[in-house]
C-alpha cells in the first residue's frame, strides 16, 4: 500500500469514490459546504485500487478533516491517512486538526480518540440543518441511532 496525494487521482476516480461512499461529492457540515473533489487530501492505493481516502481543508492556523474512509478496516489504512495529514499540517504551521462526525458514528469516535483527538463540542441538531442543503443524508445511522447531532473533535499538533 502506498499513500498518494489526491492530485495524482483523476477527477473521475474521485467522483466515483465519493458517489459510492458518500452519496455524492458534496459534504455539508456546520463548518461549511465542501466539494470533496476540489479538496486536498491523500489516498491509500494498492494495485491501482483505492483502499482509503482522506480530504481536508486549511482554515487559518487549523486544519479540518472533511472525509475519511478506509475500505478495509484494522489494516492501518485510516491511521496512515491521518498521519499523512498530520505531517502536512505540521508543514503548513497549523496548530490543530479538527474533525466532525455524527452522533451515531461510535466507531469513528473510538478511532479518533485512540489517535489523540478529544471531543470539544456537541453541535445539537446540526445534521437536521445540513439536510436542508443535502436531503439525502440518512435519518437513521449506525446501530439504528437517529442521526441528529455533530460532534467536534480536535487534536493539538
C-alpha positions in Angstrom: 0.0 0.0 0.0 1.2 3.5 -0.8 -0.1 6.9 0.3 -0.5 9.3 -2.7 -1.6 12.9 -2.9 -5.1 13.3 -4.3 -3.6 15.4 -7.1 -2.5 12.1 -8.6 -6.0 10.7 -8.9 -8.3 11.6 -11.8 -11.4 13.7 -11.2 -13.4 10.6 -12.4 -11.8 8.4 -9.8 -12.6 10.9 -7.0 -16.2 11.4 -8.2 -16.8 7.7 -8.4 -15.3 7.2 -4.9 -17.5 9.9 -3.3 -20.7 8.8 -5.1 -20.1 5.3 -3.9 -19.2 6.1 -0.3 -21.0 9.4 0.4 -24.0 9.6 -1.9 -22.3 12.5 -3.8 -19.3 14.7 -3.9 -20.7 17.4 -1.6 -20.2 17.4 2.2 -22.4 19.5 4.4 -21.3 20.3 8.0 -21.9 23.1 10.4 -18.5 24.3 9.4 -19.4 24.7 5.7 -20.3 23.1 2.4 -17.4 21.4 0.6 -17.0 20.0 -2.8 -14.8 17.0 -2.0 -13.3 16.6 -5.4 -11.7 20.0 -5.0 -10.2 19.4 -1.6 -6.6 18.5 -0.7 -6.0 15.0 0.6 -4.5 11.6 0.3 -5.4 8.2 -0.9 -4.2 4.8 0.2 -3.7 2.8 -3.0 -2.7 -0.8 -3.7 -2.6 -2.4 -7.2 -4.2 0.8 -8.6 -7.3 0.3 -6.3 -8.2 3.0 -3.7 -8.3 1.4 -0.3 -8.9 4.6 1.6 -9.2 8.3 1.2 -8.9 11.4 3.3 -9.8 15.1 2.5 -9.1 18.2 4.5 -9.2 22.0 4.3 -6.9 24.5 5.9 -8.6 27.3 7.8 -6.1 29.9 9.2 -4.0 28.0 11.7 -6.1 24.9 11.9 -7.0 22.1 9.5 -10.3 20.3 9.3 -10.7 16.8 8.1 -13.7 16.7 5.8 -13.8 13.0 5.0 -12.0 9.8 5.9 -12.8 6.4 4.5 -11.0 3.1 5.0 -12.4 0.3 2.9 -10.5 -2.4 4.7 -10.6 -2.0 8.5 -7.9 -2.8 11.0 -5.1 -2.7 8.4 -3.7 0.7 9.4 -5.2 2.5 6.4 -7.1 5.2 8.3 -4.1 5.7 10.7 -1.7 6.1 7.7 -4.1 8.6 6.1 -4.4 10.6 9.4 -0.6 10.6 9.7 -0.2 11.9 6.2 -2.5 14.8 7.0 -0.7 15.4 10.3 2.7 15.7 8.5 1.1 18.1 6.0 -0.5 20.1 8.8 2.9 20.5 10.6 4.4 21.7 7.4 1.7 24.3 7.0 2.3 25.6 10.5 -1.2 24.7 11.7 -1.8 24.1 15.4 -5.0 22.0 15.4 -6.6 19.3 13.4 -10.4 19.2 13.7 -12.9 16.7 12.6 -16.7 16.5 12.8 -18.6 13.2 13.0 -22.2 12.4 13.7 -23.7 11.2 17.0 -24.3 7.7 15.6 -20.7 7.1 14.5 -19.3 5.3 17.6 -16.6 3.6 15.5 -15.3 7.0 14.3 -15.4 8.4 17.9 -13.3 5.5 19.1 -10.9 5.7 16.1 -10.2 9.4 16.6 -9.9 9.3 20.3 -7.4 6.4 20.1 -5.3 8.7 17.9 -5.3 11.7 20.3 -8.4 13.6 19.3 -10.6 14.9 22.0 -14.3 15.8 21.9 -14.7 19.5 22.3 -18.2 20.3 21.3 -21.7 18.9 20.6 -23.5 20.8 17.8 -27.1 20.0 18.6 -29.4 19.4 15.6 -26.6 20.3 13.1 -27.4 17.3 10.9 -31.1 18.4 10.7 -29.9 21.7 9.3 -27.5 20.0 6.9 -30.4 18.0 5.4 -31.9 21.3 4.3 -28.9 21.5 1.9 -28.3 17.8 1.3 -31.6 16.0 1.8 -30.0 12.6 1.0 -28.3 12.5 4.4 -29.8 9.4 6.1 -32.0 9.9 9.2 -31.0 6.7 10.8 -27.4 5.6 11.2 -25.3 3.0 12.8 -26.9 0.8 15.4 -30.3 2.2 14.5 -29.4 5.6 16.1 -31.2 8.7 14.7 -28.6 11.0 13.1 -29.2 14.5 14.5 -26.1 16.0 16.1 -22.5 16.6 15.1 -19.6 16.0 17.4 -16.4 18.1 17.1 -13.1 16.6 17.9 -9.7 18.3 18.0 -6.1 17.3 18.2 -3.3 19.8 19.0 -0.3 19.5 16.8 
